[in-house]
Every structure is written in structure tokens, then in C-alpha cells.
Amino acid sequence: MIDVLAILALVVVAPTWIVFHHITKWRDQKGLSADDEHMLEDLWRSARRMENRIESLEAILDAEQSDWRKKDET
């Protein structure tokens, strides 16, 4: 009887416990950590600065050489 219970525990209980354990860990880690949020915020700011720089450069090129976009398309 004890052998049957041991086998049942190894075949049914242990895998079920492992699956539920990993599901719980996955749910806990589903969101962003504080470091990830900080890095994402820094990346967003950097992207906005680059976008502003590109817009400024395009405005300068439009003012100084209006046909620069046509050269880029070829």
C-alpha cells in the first residue's frame, strides 16, 4: 500500500505541485521590475531626444537645401 502511495505521489502530486509552483512564479514576474521600468523610462526619454534632433535636422535641411528629400528617395 505504501508503495502505491509513493508511486501515486511521484506520478501525480509532484508534477502537479511543480506546475503550480512555476505558474505562481511566472505570475509574480509577469510585471516589470523597478529597474526595468527605470530603464524603459530612460530609453523613452532618449528616443524623444533623438526624435527632436532628427526633426531639427530635417528643418535645417529643408531651409538650406529643399530638395534633399528627393535625393534620399533615389
Buried (B, 14 or more C-beta within 10 A) or exposed (E): EEEEEEEEEEEEEEEEEEEEEEEEEEEEEEEEEEEEEEEEEEEEEEEEEEEEEEEEEEEEBEEEEEEEEEEEEE
